[in-house]
């Protein structure tokens, strides 16, 4: 992959989104979330997804100008209808609404229904951590994993995430799918024509496979066997059942179902650390935890014990310095979109440092 300046890519993504009907401010949120995923090293949730979002807008499957609506509100809890808008935009707006609520009372929560795939959960969790807060976030997703003992895709990869602010140069970031890998990794391998490692997926008949086409037709395995299945169910109960969104096999596929909306659901629970203790005290305490973990005796062949989020931070530093890597297929999609919307293909001059 070649590397490209993130600011130029972000500007181009925003221009394409606006050309597709997304308001300027919302296009800025959308482009920031996609490029941030690439900067964080989560390219499966980054600009490689731009094309499918735009195609769904063009087919009327995403409303680019949707407003959020509050279905129900009691105290510090909201049930939100995303209006079938862009997931990244609507979720960001909900988080911005929750922050002052949590600042005032220590905690605030929201469910979001009628949404879309909304990128990496850590984008929202890291935003909260920068505010001295802790966001626990979940989202359901289109069917791709099977309940334990089944070969039928029912649950999505159903990730959950949380970030903790620290006094270090990076937050403790926990962002994991309940599948053994994010389905985006299989999609990325399929685009490159590569096989996937054994133990990632089953084919449609329930047999192990390393073939990406068979894996995408079949199911991704849950992490930790039945424990991953239990967590996937928990995430869907929070994100789908509680929110009023679709759940399980009722969720629309972003790629396959080009004739109906997704109706993805999300769950946010936001805590203001200052309601529990001074943020500075919390940071000192979690820094002590980090130092103690890193000082633990190492296994043979291990040079360093890493903290969740530390590897990602190292990628952030590299990608900000050198630019974000973008694959050839994504570049072709960019070029096609630019031609359609008569936007200069500025990526040609964007190689090099960020």
C-alpha positions as CSV (number, residue, x, y, z in Angstrom):
1,X,0.0,0.0,0.0
2,X,1.1,3.6,-0.7
3,X,0.8,6.2,2.0
4,X,-1.2,9.5,1.7
5,X,-1.5,12.7,3.6
6,X,-4.4,12.3,6.0
7,X,-5.6,15.9,5.8
8,X,-5.9,15.8,2.0
9,X,-7.7,12.4,2.2
10,X,-10.1,13.9,4.9
11,X,-10.8,16.9,2.7
12,X,-11.5,14.8,-0.3
13,X,-13.8,12.4,1.6
14,X,-15.8,15.5,2.9
15,X,-16.1,16.9,-0.6
16,X,-17.4,13.5,-2.0
17,X,-19.9,13.3,0.9
18,X,-21.1,16.8,0.3
19,X,-21.5,16.1,-3.4
20,X,-23.7,13.1,-2.4
21,X,-26.0,15.3,-0.4
22,X,-24.4,15.3,3.1
23,X,-24.5,18.8,4.8
24,X,-21.1,20.4,5.2
25,X,-20.8,20.1,8.9
26,X,-22.0,16.5,8.9
27,X,-19.6,15.7,6.0
28,X,-16.8,17.0,8.3
29,X,-17.8,14.6,11.1
30,X,-18.1,11.7,8.6
31,X,-14.7,12.3,7.0
32,X,-13.0,12.8,10.4
33,X,-14.4,9.4,11.7
34,X,-13.3,7.5,8.6
35,X,-9.8,9.0,8.4
36,X,-9.3,8.6,12.2
37,X,-10.0,4.8,11.8
38,X,-7.1,4.7,9.2
39,X,-4.9,6.7,11.5
40,X,-5.6,4.4,14.3
41,X,-4.7,1.4,12.1
42,X,-8.3,0.2,11.8
43,X,-8.4,0.5,8.0
44,X,-11.3,-2.0,7.8
45,X,-13.5,0.8,9.2
46,X,-11.8,3.7,7.4
47,X,-11.9,5.2,4.0
48,X,-12.2,1.8,2.4
49,X,-15.9,1.9,3.4
50,X,-16.5,5.3,1.7
51,X,-17.8,3.8,-1.5
52,X,-20.5,1.6,0.0
53,X,-21.8,4.5,2.2
54,X,-22.1,6.7,-0.9
55,X,-23.7,4.0,-3.0
56,X,-26.3,3.4,-0.2
57,X,-27.0,7.2,-0.1
58,X,-27.5,7.2,-3.9
59,X,-30.0,4.3,-3.6
60,X,-32.0,6.1,-1.0
61,X,-31.0,3.6,1.7
62,X,-29.3,6.3,3.8
63,X,-30.7,9.7,4.4
64,X,-27.7,12.1,4.2
65,X,-29.7,15.0,5.8
66,X,-31.4,13.0,8.6
67,X,-31.9,14.7,12.0
68,X,-31.9,12.8,15.3
69,X,-35.1,12.6,17.1
70,X,-35.6,11.7,20.8
71,X,-38.3,9.0,21.1
72,X,-38.3,9.0,24.9
73,X,-36.4,10.8,27.6
74,X,-36.4,10.2,31.3
75,X,-33.9,12.0,33.5
76,X,-30.4,11.2,32.1
77,X,-31.6,8.5,29.7
78,X,-32.6,9.0,26.0
79,X,-34.0,6.6,23.4
80,X,-32.9,8.1,20.0
81,X,-34.1,7.6,16.5
82,X,-31.2,8.2,14.1
83,X,-33.6,8.8,11.2
84,X,-31.7,6.3,9.0
85,X,-28.9,8.8,8.7
86,X,-25.1,8.2,8.6
87,X,-24.2,6.3,11.7
88,X,-21.0,8.2,12.4
89,X,-22.8,11.5,12.2
90,X,-25.8,10.6,14.3
91,X,-23.8,8.8,17.0
92,X,-21.4,11.8,17.3
93,X,-24.4,14.1,17.8
94,X,-25.8,11.8,20.4
95,X,-22.5,11.7,22.3
96,X,-22.2,15.5,22.1
97,X,-25.7,15.7,23.7
98,X,-24.7,13.2,26.5
99,X,-21.5,15.0,27.5
100,X,-23.1,18.0,29.3
101,X,-25.7,15.7,30.8
102,X,-23.0,13.5,32.3
103,X,-20.9,16.5,33.3
104,X,-23.9,17.7,35.3
105,X,-25.0,14.5,36.9
106,X,-22.2,12.0,36.6
107,X,-23.8,9.6,34.2
108,X,-25.9,9.6,31.1
109,X,-27.0,6.9,28.7
110,X,-28.7,6.5,25.3
111,X,-29.9,3.9,22.9
112,X,-29.9,4.6,19.2
113,X,-32.1,2.9,16.6
114,X,-32.6,3.2,12.9
115,X,-28.9,3.7,12.3
116,X,-26.2,2.3,10.1
117,X,-22.8,0.7,10.5
118,X,-21.0,3.6,12.3
119,X,-17.3,2.8,12.1
120,X,-14.9,2.1,14.9
121,X,-16.4,2.3,18.4
122,X,-13.1,3.6,19.7
123,X,-13.7,6.9,17.8
124,X,-16.4,7.8,20.3
125,X,-14.7,6.3,23.3
126,X,-11.5,8.2,22.7
127,X,-13.6,11.4,22.3
128,X,-15.1,10.8,25.7
129,X,-11.6,10.0,27.2
130,X,-10.3,13.4,26.0
131,X,-13.1,15.0,28.0
132,X,-12.1,13.1,31.2
133,X,-15.0,10.7,30.8
134,X,-15.5,7.0,30.2
135,X,-17.8,5.8,27.5
136,X,-19.0,2.2,27.4
137,X,-20.3,1.6,23.9
138,X,-21.8,-1.3,22.0
139,X,-23.3,-1.8,18.5
140,X,-24.9,-4.7,16.8
141,X,-24.2,-5.5,13.1
142,X,-25.4,-7.5,10.1
143,X,-25.5,-11.3,10.6
144,X,-22.1,-12.9,10.3
145,X,-21.5,-15.2,13.4
146,X,-23.5,-18.2,14.5
147,X,-24.7,-19.1,18.0
148,X,-22.6,-21.8,19.6
149,X,-23.5,-25.1,18.0
150,X,-25.2,-23.5,14.9
151,X,-23.9,-22.9,11.4
152,X,-26.4,-20.1,10.6
153,X,-25.3,-16.5,10.8
154,X,-27.5,-14.8,13.3
155,X,-25.4,-12.3,15.3
156,X,-23.1,-9.6,13.9
157,X,-19.5,-9.2,15.0
158,X,-21.2,-7.1,17.8
159,X,-18.3,-5.1,19.2
160,X,-18.0,-3.5,22.6
161,X,-15.6,-0.7,23.6
162,X,-14.4,1.6,26.3
163,X,-11.4,4.0,26.6
164,X,-9.9,5.2,29.9
165,X,-7.9,8.5,30.0
166,X,-4.4,8.3,31.4
167,X,-1.5,10.5,32.1
168,X,0.5,8.7,29.4
169,X,0.5,9.7,25.8
170,X,-2.2,7.3,25.0
171,X,-5.5,6.1,26.5
172,X,-6.2,2.6,27.6
173,X,-8.4,1.6,24.6
174,X,-10.4,-1.6,24.6
175,X,-12.3,-2.1,21.3
176,X,-13.1,-5.6,20.4
177,X,-15.5,-7.6,18.3
178,X,-17.2,-10.6,19.9
179,X,-16.2,-12.5,16.7
180,X,-12.6,-13.9,16.6
181,X,-11.9,-11.1,14.0
182,X,-13.8,-8.2,12.6
183,X,-15.7,-9.3,9.4
184,X,-14.0,-6.3,7.7
185,X,-10.7,-8.3,7.9
186,X,-12.2,-11.0,5.8
187,X,-13.6,-8.4,3.4
188,X,-10.2,-6.8,3.1
189,X,-8.6,-10.2,2.4
190,X,-11.2,-10.9,-0.2
191,X,-10.5,-7.6,-2.0
192,X,-6.8,-8.5,-2.1
193,X,-7.4,-12.0,-3.2
194,X,-5.8,-13.5,-0.1
195,X,-6.7,-16.5,2.0
196,X,-7.6,-16.1,5.7
197,X,-5.9,-18.0,8.5
198,X,-7.5,-21.2,9.7
199,X,-9.8,-20.8,12.7
200,X,-11.4,-17.6,11.5
201,X,-14.5,-18.8,9.7
202,X,-16.9,-21.6,8.7
203,X,-18.4,-22.1,5.2
204,X,-22.2,-22.2,4.6
205,X,-22.2,-25.9,5.6
206,X,-20.4,-25.3,8.9
207,X,-17.0,-26.6,7.9
208,X,-13.8,-24.7,8.6
209,X,-12.5,-22.6,5.6
210,X,-9.7,-20.3,4.6
211,X,-11.4,-19.2,1.4
212,X,-12.7,-15.6,1.8
213,X,-15.7,-16.1,-0.6
214,X,-16.8,-19.2,1.3
215,X,-16.2,-17.4,4.6
216,X,-18.3,-14.4,3.6
217,X,-21.1,-16.7,2.5
218,X,-20.8,-18.6,5.8
219,X,-20.0,-17.4,9.3
220,X,-17.2,-15.9,11.3
221,X,-16.3,-17.8,14.5
222,X,-17.0,-16.1,17.8
223,X,-14.1,-15.4,20.1
224,X,-13.5,-17.8,23.0
225,X,-16.2,-20.1,21.8
226,X,-19.4,-20.0,23.8
227,X,-18.1,-17.0,25.8
228,X,-18.0,-14.9,22.6
229,X,-21.5,-16.1,21.8
230,X,-22.7,-15.0,25.2
231,X,-21.1,-11.6,24.7
232,X,-22.6,-11.2,21.2
233,X,-26.0,-11.9,22.7
234,X,-25.4,-9.3,25.4
235,X,-24.4,-6.6,22.9
236,X,-27.4,-7.3,20.7
237,X,-29.7,-7.1,23.8
238,X,-28.3,-3.6,24.6
239,X,-27.9,-2.4,21.1
240,X,-30.9,-4.0,19.3
241,X,-33.5,-5.2,21.7
242,X,-33.3,-2.3,24.2
243,X,-33.0,0.4,21.5
244,X,-36.0,-0.8,19.3
245,X,-33.6,-1.4,16.4
246,X,-33.4,-4.6,14.4
247,X,-31.5,-7.5,16.0
248,X,-30.0,-10.8,15.0
249,X,-30.8,-11.9,11.5
250,X,-33.2,-8.9,11.0
251,X,-30.4,-6.4,10.5
252,X,-29.8,-5.4,6.9
253,X,-26.5,-6.1,5.2
254,X,-24.5,-3.1,4.2
255,X,-23.2,-4.8,1.1
256,X,-25.7,-7.5,0.2
257,X,-29.1,-5.9,1.0
258,X,-29.1,-3.0,-1.5
259,X,-32.9,-2.8,-1.4
260,X,-33.5,-2.1,2.3
261,X,-32.1,-0.1,5.2
262,X,-29.9,-1.7,7.9
263,X,-31.6,-0.5,11.1
264,X,-28.5,-1.0,13.2
265,X,-28.7,-0.2,16.9
266,X,-26.1,1.3,19.3
267,X,-25.8,1.7,23.1
268,X,-23.8,4.5,24.9
269,X,-23.3,4.8,28.7
270,X,-21.2,7.8,29.6
271,X,-19.6,8.3,33.0
272,X,-18.0,11.5,34.2
273,X,-14.9,10.5,36.2
274,X,-15.1,13.7,38.3
275,X,-18.3,12.3,39.9
276,X,-16.2,9.5,41.4
277,X,-12.9,11.1,42.0
278,X,-10.7,13.9,40.7
279,X,-9.7,13.1,37.1
280,X,-6.0,13.8,38.0
281,X,-6.3,11.2,40.8
282,X,-7.8,8.7,38.4
283,X,-5.1,9.2,35.9
284,X,-2.4,8.7,38.5
285,X,-4.1,5.5,39.7
286,X,-4.5,4.0,36.2
287,X,-0.9,5.1,35.3
288,X,0.2,3.1,38.4
289,X,-1.7,0.1,37.1
290,X,-0.1,0.5,33.7
291,X,3.4,0.6,35.3
292,X,2.7,-2.4,37.4
293,X,1.4,-4.4,34.4
294,X,4.4,-3.5,32.3
295,X,6.7,-4.5,35.2
296,X,5.2,-8.0,35.4
297,X,7.6,-10.9,34.7
298,X,7.7,-11.6,31.0
299,X,7.2,-14.9,29.3
300,X,10.1,-16.4,27.2
301,X,10.6,-14.5,24.0
302,X,8.5,-11.5,25.1
303,X,10.4,-8.1,24.9
304,X,7.6,-5.9,26.2
305,X,4.2,-6.2,27.8
306,X,1.8,-3.9,25.9
307,X,-1.3,-2.2,27.3
308,X,-4.6,-2.2,25.3
309,X,-4.4,0.8,23.1
310,X,-0.6,1.1,23.1
311,X,0.0,-0.8,19.9
312,X,-2.7,1.4,18.3
313,X,-0.9,4.5,19.6
314,X,2.3,3.4,18.0
315,X,0.5,3.1,14.6
316,X,-1.1,6.5,15.2
317,X,2.4,8.0,15.5
318,X,3.6,6.3,12.4
319,X,0.6,7.1,10.3
320,X,0.6,10.8,11.3
321,X,4.3,11.0,10.4
322,X,4.3,9.0,7.2
323,X,0.6,9.2,6.0
324,X,-2.2,6.6,6.0
325,X,-1.9,3.5,3.9
326,X,-4.6,3.0,1.3
327,X,-5.0,0.0,-1.0
328,X,-5.3,0.0,-4.8
329,X,-8.9,-1.1,-4.8
330,X,-9.9,1.8,-2.5
331,X,-8.0,4.2,-4.7
332,X,-9.9,3.0,-7.7
333,X,-13.2,3.6,-5.9
334,X,-12.0,7.1,-4.9
335,X,-11.2,7.9,-8.5
336,X,-14.5,6.6,-9.8
337,X,-16.4,8.7,-7.2
338,X,-14.4,11.8,-8.1
339,X,-15.2,11.3,-11.8
340,X,-18.9,10.8,-11.1
341,X,-19.1,14.0,-9.0
342,X,-16.6,16.0,-11.1
343,X,-14.2,16.5,-8.2
344,X,-10.5,16.8,-8.7
345,X,-8.7,13.6,-7.8
346,X,-6.3,15.2,-5.5
347,X,-5.0,11.9,-4.1
348,X,-2.4,11.8,-6.9
349,X,-0.6,14.6,-5.2
350,X,-1.2,13.4,-1.6
351,X,1.6,10.8,-1.3
352,X,4.1,11.3,1.5
353,X,4.0,12.6,5.0
354,X,0.7,13.4,6.8
